[in-house]
Amino acid sequence: MVRAAEDEHPDLFWALHGGGGNFGVVTAFAFRLRPVGPELFAGLVAYDPKDGRQVARAFRDYMLDAPDEAGLALAYLTAPPEEFVPPEWRGKRIMGIAGCWNGPEDEGERALRGLLGSAEPIVDLFGPMPYVQFQCMIDDPPGLRNWWTAEYLSELTDEAADAFCAYSDEMPLSATQSLLVPWGGAVARKRDTPMAQRDAAYVVHPFCVWEGADRDAEHIAWGRRGREVFARWSTGGTYLNFIGDEGSDRVRAAFGPAYDRLAEVKAAWDPDNVFAGNQNIVPARRRMAPA
């Protein structure tokens, strides 16, 4: 049993804050809670995709100097067959803004209503709700097939916003989602972990989830094409929690300059690369050994 802390095995402690399951099995940890809720102004407001470019640009403009309390994302998805969805929209592609305001509910209402009204909504599910309910609003049932990828974007110009909307308009109808998540805030300010490229403006996340092997090619082709669509705005990095197995080059790109230090820590704690079923960091000695 090993204890890692700021004053005990500090390199391992650092590596565990973002290095994935590369260094061992964590059996216990201590963490500092932050107060949230219990109720927030949160939810999803959905629009006709024909208004997507208008909404995306309003969203971009709002997020340029949005406070930390605004935790929002753009999302394209297939409208579920639920009572709260107008019958004519069930099973069709919609786009929307999802997220929450981490602060008093009335404050969130005042801060977000202008943005949420940037186009005529199909359905508006924003309102006071428990944080735990918000967290499971768009959970998928188990047993579906998955293929994910992601790119960090350096900026969201009008052209990039339009490209996101055009790409998402071709999203397969299923449980798949096309997500555009702003970076920044506390993510950008915290620098003492292996996570690289914290100054990225956005993460674009083709999140393919579907039923039936007969639709594999359709979904994977659409997901892969996203990397080509956003290449001109990509920083070259990615958020590993949003991708599948895309090879060692993508792992190295995700960690950037931190990769070599992580490889040294890996060599110290897992020299034989026992923990390899992950976004793998190759131990430094093995990585440098002749073939």
ZANU-105875 format. One record per residue (C-alpha): residue number from 0; residue in three letters; y, x, z. Coordinates in nm, 3 decimals. Each point is the difference from the previous one (the first is absolute). Last residue first. Layout:
<recs>
REC   pos   code     north      east        up
REC   NUM    ALA         Y         X         Z
...
</recs>
This chain:
<recs>
REC   pos   code     north      east        up
REC   290    ALA    -0.284     1.347    -3.069
REC   289    PRO     0.216     0.250     0.182
REC   288    ALA     0.127    -0.108     0.346
REC   287    MET     0.361    -0.115     0.027
REC   286    ARG    -0.066    -0.372     0.049
REC   285    ARG    -0.296     0.073     0.229
REC   284    ARG     0.214     0.217     0.228
REC   283    ALA     0.290    -0.247    -0.001
REC   282    PRO    -0.209    -0.305     0.087
REC   281    VAL     0.027    -0.263    -0.276
REC   280    ILE     0.219    -0.298     0.088
REC   279    ASN    -0.179    -0.314    -0.107
REC   278    GLN     0.149    -0.344    -0.046
REC   277    ASN    -0.312    -0.116     0.182
REC   276    GLY    -0.378     0.041     0.010
REC   275    ALA     0.028     0.376     0.062
REC   274    PHE    -0.022     0.028     0.379
REC   273    VAL    -0.277     0.258     0.006
REC   272    ASN     0.229     0.241    -0.180
REC   271    ASP    -0.194     0.308     0.115
REC   270    PRO     0.307     0.157     0.164
REC   269    ASP     0.082    -0.319     0.195
REC   268    TRP     0.233     0.098     0.285
REC   267    ALA     0.148     0.338    -0.099
REC   266    ALA    -0.045    -0.040    -0.376
REC   265    LYS     0.158    -0.346     0.017
REC   264    VAL     0.300     0.142     0.183
REC   263    GLU     0.039     0.258    -0.277
REC   262    ALA    -0.036    -0.268    -0.267
REC   261    LEU     0.266    -0.209     0.177
REC   260    ARG     0.237     0.299    -0.015
REC   259    ASP    -0.065     0.032    -0.373
REC   258    TYR     0.055    -0.370    -0.058
REC   257    ALA     0.333    -0.024     0.181
REC   256    PRO     0.190     0.124    -0.306
REC   255    GLY    -0.091    -0.318    -0.191
REC   254    PHE    -0.216    -0.240     0.196
REC   253    ALA    -0.024    -0.268    -0.271
REC   252    ALA    -0.013     0.252    -0.283
REC   251    ARG    -0.295     0.176     0.166
REC   250    VAL    -0.188    -0.328     0.034
REC   249    ARG     0.085    -0.089    -0.360
REC   248    ASP    -0.134     0.331    -0.124
REC   247    SER    -0.320    -0.050     0.200
REC   246    GLY    -0.109    -0.308    -0.190
REC   245    GLU     0.110    -0.360    -0.041
REC   244    ASP    -0.230    -0.156     0.260
REC   243    GLY     0.184    -0.313     0.113
REC   242    ILE     0.372    -0.044     0.045
REC   241    PHE     0.246    -0.173     0.235
REC   240    ASN    -0.072     0.188     0.325
REC   239    LEU     0.048     0.321    -0.197
REC   238    TYR     0.369    -0.064    -0.065
REC   237    THR     0.077     0.180    -0.323
REC   236    GLY     0.179     0.299    -0.144
REC   235    GLY     0.117     0.090    -0.349
REC   234    THR     0.354    -0.120     0.074
REC   233    SER    -0.054    -0.288    -0.242
REC   232    TRP     0.291    -0.147    -0.195
REC   231    ARG    -0.119     0.105    -0.349
REC   230    ALA    -0.364    -0.057     0.096
REC   229    PHE     0.048    -0.366     0.095
REC   228    VAL    -0.169    -0.160    -0.300
REC   227    GLU    -0.263     0.273    -0.030
REC   226    ARG    -0.113    -0.031     0.364
REC   225    GLY     0.000    -0.377    -0.038
REC   224    ARG    -0.245     0.025    -0.290
REC   223    ARG    -0.270     0.089     0.249
REC   222    GLY     0.032    -0.334     0.180
REC   221    TRP    -0.012    -0.204    -0.322
REC   220    ALA    -0.306     0.190    -0.124
REC   219    ILE    -0.170    -0.036     0.339
REC   218    HIS     0.056    -0.375     0.004
REC   217    GLU    -0.127    -0.079    -0.348
REC   216    ALA    -0.290     0.247     0.018
REC   215    ASP    -0.131    -0.141     0.329
REC   214    ARG     0.014    -0.368    -0.105
REC   213    ASP    -0.374    -0.041    -0.073
REC   212    ALA    -0.071     0.164     0.336
REC   211    GLY     0.104    -0.322     0.175
REC   210    GLU     0.279    -0.086     0.240
REC   209    TRP     0.337     0.171     0.010
REC   208    VAL     0.237     0.231     0.188
REC   207    CYS     0.231     0.240    -0.186
REC   206    PHE     0.297     0.131     0.198
REC   205    PRO     0.243     0.160    -0.245
REC   204    HIS     0.230     0.166     0.258
REC   203    VAL     0.350     0.124    -0.078
REC   202    VAL     0.140     0.205     0.289
REC   201    TYR     0.376     0.021     0.020
REC   200    ALA     0.296     0.231     0.061
REC   199    ALA    -0.192     0.320     0.066
REC   198    ASP     0.168     0.208     0.273
REC   197    ARG    -0.317     0.011     0.208
REC   196    GLN    -0.155     0.218    -0.267
REC   195    ALA    -0.273     0.138     0.227
REC   194    MET    -0.206    -0.133     0.290
REC   193    PRO    -0.130     0.296     0.200
REC   192    THR     0.195    -0.099     0.315
REC   191    ASP     0.321     0.126     0.165
REC   190    ARG     0.251    -0.149    -0.246
REC   189    LYS     0.090    -0.347     0.129
REC   188    ARG     0.326    -0.111    -0.163
REC   187    ALA    -0.140    -0.131    -0.328
REC   186    VAL    -0.263    -0.222     0.162
REC   185    ALA     0.253    -0.115     0.260
REC   184    GLY     0.210    -0.155    -0.275
REC   183    GLY    -0.096     0.096    -0.354
REC   182    TRP    -0.271    -0.139    -0.225
REC   181    PRO     0.032    -0.329    -0.186
REC   180    VAL    -0.326    -0.171    -0.101
REC   179    LEU    -0.071    -0.130    -0.351
REC   178    LEU    -0.327    -0.190    -0.014
REC   177    SER    -0.214    -0.137    -0.282
REC   176    GLN    -0.272    -0.220     0.148
REC   175    THR    -0.355    -0.078    -0.107
REC   174    ALA    -0.179    -0.297     0.157
REC   173    SER    -0.060    -0.126    -0.354
REC   172    LEU     0.218    -0.055    -0.307
REC   171    PRO     0.020     0.339    -0.172
REC   170    MET     0.345     0.162     0.015
REC   169    GLU     0.183    -0.013    -0.334
REC   168    ASP     0.327    -0.131     0.150
REC   167    SER    -0.031     0.286     0.250
REC   166    TYR     0.061     0.256    -0.274
REC   165    ALA     0.307    -0.186    -0.125
REC   164    CYS     0.135    -0.040     0.354
REC   163    PHE    -0.053     0.365     0.093
REC   162    ALA     0.151     0.112    -0.330
REC   161    ASP     0.308    -0.216     0.065
REC   160    ALA     0.047     0.164     0.340
REC   159    ALA    -0.041     0.344    -0.160
REC   158    GLU     0.257    -0.085    -0.269
REC   157    ASP     0.247    -0.131     0.253
REC   156    THR    -0.049     0.324     0.194
REC   155    LEU    -0.239     0.018     0.292
REC   154    GLU    -0.001     0.361     0.113
REC   153    SER    -0.230     0.293     0.078
REC   152    LEU    -0.312    -0.214    -0.026
REC   151    TYR    -0.316     0.083     0.196
REC   150    GLU    -0.308    -0.113    -0.188
REC   149    ALA    -0.298    -0.213     0.099
REC   148    THR    -0.362    -0.083    -0.087
REC   147    TRP    -0.257    -0.254     0.106
REC   146    TRP    -0.335    -0.136    -0.124
REC   145    ASN    -0.179    -0.265     0.205
REC   144    ARG    -0.288    -0.246    -0.038
REC   143    LEU    -0.015    -0.297     0.236
REC   142    GLY    -0.251    -0.040     0.283
REC   141    PRO     0.234    -0.087     0.284
REC   140    PRO     0.278    -0.260    -0.030
REC   139    ASP     0.347     0.131    -0.084
REC   138    ASP     0.284     0.016     0.251
REC   137    ILE     0.330    -0.132    -0.132
REC   136    MET     0.143    -0.158     0.313
REC   135    CYS    -0.193     0.222     0.245
REC   134    GLN     0.290     0.209     0.133
REC   133    PHE     0.232    -0.301     0.009
REC   132    GLN    -0.230    -0.174     0.245
REC   131    VAL    -0.005     0.307     0.227
REC   130    TYR     0.380     0.016    -0.007
REC   129    PRO     0.023    -0.357     0.125
REC   128    MET     0.210    -0.223    -0.226
REC   127    PRO     0.364    -0.105    -0.039
REC   126    GLY     0.077    -0.080    -0.364
REC   125    PHE    -0.065     0.113    -0.353
REC   124    LEU    -0.258    -0.209    -0.189
REC   123    ASP     0.227    -0.088    -0.291
REC   122    VAL    -0.172    -0.152    -0.303
REC   121    ILE     0.090    -0.004    -0.366
REC   120    PRO     0.328     0.168     0.083
REC   119    GLU     0.321    -0.024    -0.206
REC   118    ALA     0.129     0.357    -0.036
REC   117    SER     0.197     0.246     0.218
REC   116    GLY    -0.047    -0.239     0.293
REC   115    LEU    -0.228     0.236     0.192
REC   114    LEU     0.270     0.266    -0.026
REC   113    GLY     0.271    -0.223     0.144
REC   112    ARG    -0.233    -0.131     0.270
REC   111    LEU    -0.096     0.344     0.125
REC   110    ALA     0.262     0.102     0.257
REC   109    ARG     0.083    -0.348     0.134
REC   108    GLU    -0.364    -0.099     0.048
REC   107    GLY    -0.083     0.342     0.145
REC   106    GLU     0.275    -0.036     0.260
REC   105    ASP    -0.128    -0.346     0.089
REC   104    GLU    -0.349     0.140     0.051
REC   103    PRO     0.108     0.286     0.226
REC   102    GLY    -0.125     0.335    -0.126
REC   101    ASN    -0.265     0.150    -0.223
REC   100    TRP     0.085    -0.197    -0.313
REC    99    CYS    -0.311    -0.073    -0.203
REC    98    GLY    -0.174     0.046    -0.330
REC    97    ALA    -0.083    -0.153    -0.334
REC    96    ILE     0.222    -0.049    -0.302
REC    95    GLY    -0.146    -0.179    -0.297
REC    94    MET    -0.171    -0.016    -0.333
REC    93    ILE    -0.233    -0.268    -0.132
REC    92    ARG    -0.301     0.006    -0.232
REC    91    LYS    -0.181    -0.332    -0.030
REC    90    GLY    -0.303    -0.131     0.189
REC    89    ARG     0.204    -0.272     0.172
REC    88    TRP     0.345    -0.031    -0.156
REC    87    GLU    -0.016    -0.361    -0.131
REC    86    PRO    -0.143    -0.119     0.332
REC    85    PRO     0.304     0.120     0.201
REC    84    VAL    -0.124     0.259     0.252
REC    83    PHE     0.004    -0.103     0.370
REC    82    GLU    -0.324    -0.192    -0.046
REC    81    GLU    -0.192     0.311    -0.099
REC    80    PRO    -0.173     0.095    -0.325
REC    79    PRO     0.137     0.357     0.014
REC    78    ALA     0.286     0.123    -0.219
REC    77    THR    -0.107     0.317    -0.179
REC    76    LEU     0.202     0.302     0.109
REC    75    TYR     0.309     0.204    -0.078
REC    74    ALA     0.162     0.159     0.302
REC    73    LEU     0.333     0.155     0.092
REC    72    ALA     0.010     0.148     0.348
REC    71    LEU     0.194    -0.045     0.322
REC    70    GLY     0.040     0.147     0.348
REC    69    ALA     0.365    -0.061     0.085
REC    68    GLU     0.062     0.109     0.362
REC    67    ASP     0.055     0.358    -0.116
REC    66    PRO     0.333    -0.100    -0.149
REC    65    ALA     0.048    -0.058    -0.375
REC    64    ASP     0.224     0.245    -0.182
REC    63    LEU    -0.165     0.020    -0.343
REC    62    MET    -0.241    -0.280     0.095
REC    61    TYR     0.240    -0.276    -0.103
REC    60    ASP     0.067     0.148    -0.344
REC    59    ARG    -0.371     0.048    -0.070
REC    58    PHE    -0.078    -0.358     0.108
REC    57    ALA     0.276    -0.140    -0.218
REC    56    ARG    -0.137     0.207    -0.290
REC    55    ALA    -0.355    -0.123     0.060
REC    54    VAL     0.113    -0.364     0.034
REC    53    GLN     0.184     0.000    -0.333
REC    52    ARG    -0.284     0.184    -0.172
REC    51    GLY    -0.258    -0.243     0.138
REC    50    ASP     0.177    -0.325    -0.092
REC    49    LYS    -0.251    -0.071    -0.278
REC    48    PRO    -0.264     0.076     0.265
REC    47    ASP     0.077    -0.340     0.163
REC    46    TYR     0.077     0.069     0.362
REC    45    ALA    -0.184     0.029     0.332
REC    44    VAL     0.141     0.047     0.350
REC    43    LEU    -0.234     0.165     0.248
REC    42    GLY     0.009     0.018     0.379
REC    41    ALA     0.203     0.132     0.290
REC    40    PHE     0.275    -0.074     0.251
REC    39    LEU    -0.185     0.143     0.296
REC    38    GLU    -0.189    -0.133     0.302
REC    37    PRO    -0.162     0.215     0.273
REC    36    GLY     0.207     0.174    -0.121
REC    35    VAL    -0.053     0.373    -0.018
REC    34    PRO     0.043     0.243     0.291
REC    33    ARG    -0.118     0.351    -0.081
REC    32    LEU    -0.318     0.135     0.155
REC    31    ARG    -0.054     0.370     0.066
REC    30    PHE    -0.344     0.133    -0.077
REC    29    ALA    -0.295     0.151     0.179
REC    28    PHE    -0.320     0.078    -0.185
REC    27    ALA    -0.373    -0.030     0.043
REC    26    THR    -0.317     0.084    -0.194
REC    25    VAL     0.160     0.175    -0.296
REC    24    VAL    -0.278     0.132    -0.222
REC    23    GLY     0.057     0.337    -0.160
REC    22    PHE     0.246     0.193    -0.215
REC    21    ASN     0.018    -0.163    -0.342
REC    20    GLY     0.034    -0.367     0.090
REC    19    GLY     0.352    -0.022    -0.138
REC    18    GLY     0.255     0.278     0.021
REC    17    GLY     0.281    -0.234     0.102
REC    16    HIS     0.064     0.071     0.367
REC    15    LEU    -0.337     0.170     0.058
REC    14    ALA     0.134     0.321    -0.152
REC    13    TRP     0.280     0.028     0.258
REC    12    PHE    -0.238    -0.044     0.294
REC    11    LEU    -0.235     0.253    -0.158
REC    10    ASP     0.285     0.249    -0.027
REC     9    PRO     0.112    -0.082     0.357
REC     8    HIS    -0.338     0.084     0.158
REC     7    GLU     0.143    -0.095     0.342
REC     6    ASP     0.376    -0.019     0.058
REC     5    GLU     0.085    -0.264    -0.262
REC     4    ALA    -0.337    -0.160     0.061
REC     3    ALA    -0.363     0.036    -0.109
REC     2    ARG    -0.286    -0.048     0.246
REC     1    VAL    -0.340     0.125    -0.110
REC     0    MET    -0.340    -0.140     0.104
</recs>
